[in-house]
């Protein structure tokens, strides 16, 4: 039980990597506040955790809304008596178009959720983590925060931003015993890649564009997040862990 | 117990990160073959493992990892004794502190040999054993190379070491590509300032330690066990979707 007695928040916990990680955290003994804008998805994650004997609550929150993030942290702290782990994971994709064709509204929404959401999570969780004597923050970046891809302008920019925001927070809060790291997943079997899967021509290429020649599962990413959140990663901070099946090797 | 029934080879298993890694893998059930040049030092690690309750086993194999014949001897030994190999940790490393204009060709060659050529020799010679195993049974198999923060950043008077470690990071990616078809993952770790025999002299200098602490986000140097934990993670099935990655374990030194 690597997270025994720890309290955690997982944003975007209603599906995909967030759900798998919330479940994995709970399996290792953590109490988990599952957050999402999708109520049904979030409640389902909580149900799965409780079914296995774990402890979890659902807190509906839009990570791009400062008041709701503040409330999320407060609710988790009140429910669990403290906070040790924050997984800033909520993220969205956008229309597969060139930046000349991407609407300003869509750009703003992607940056608000993927990047500002991480900022707000850090902003409101750090005081609670300090109060608990330290802890760990893990942010979800992406292989596309490192590598460029056509028609992914806002997504590329938002996820690259997460990597530097991670380094910045690692510097600012290291002395409070708060470690801050990012994961950079490659192509993982979640809702966000549904549009790619429908492209019969490109999907066979995209899904094999890494050394292992397959897409990853949310559970495989959850294991990496668990590792970074646990004491096993006690000397890792400011780092970005690529969990991409070798997507960066070529 | 992530390494029950696993056979692991750790080079440079006599001290520092290698020793801590061997202990960590054995704690989780692995049979560890400690490889190094000095039998006595390897024996000390082996005895520590043997004394641990519920741990795996430890064996000692004396070999110079820069010598093809001796590495071949290691492969023959592992094949004969265990018939399989699941985890390979290429950890052996050395360095000297010498200014560029004073660096001798011999020093350059020695450092390239132990830090980089050993990865080539040991991985190439032991990989067939892992591949044969992979053809027999589906199991977690992984290589972890110990690179360094110095592979990213120039340090004080270690140009030969920095170049070799940058080579290890790159070689890791190539190996990841070549061994992926056999289900063998290859990753590296890049430790920052960690208390080991290699850094002992530098870390006796109080001013140097203060400077490291001041420039590290976590305000301290690391312990070998903190690197061993990362190597164990990368070697385990928990890292099943990781290959070709380098994990920086430097307490946040490289950020600035």
Interface residues (C-beta under 8 A of the other chain):
Chain A: X167 X170 X171 X174 X175 X177 X179 X186 X211 X212 X213 X216 X217 X220 X221 X223 X224 X226 X227 X232 X233 X234 X235 X236 X237 X238 X239 X241 X242 X243 X244 X245 X246 X248 X249 X250
Chain B: X173 X174 X176 X177 X180 X181 X185 X192 X194 X216 X217 X218 X219 X222 X223 X226 X227 X229 X230 X232 X233 X238 X239 X240 X241 X242 X243 X244 X245 X247 X248 X249 X250 X251 X252 X254 X255 X256
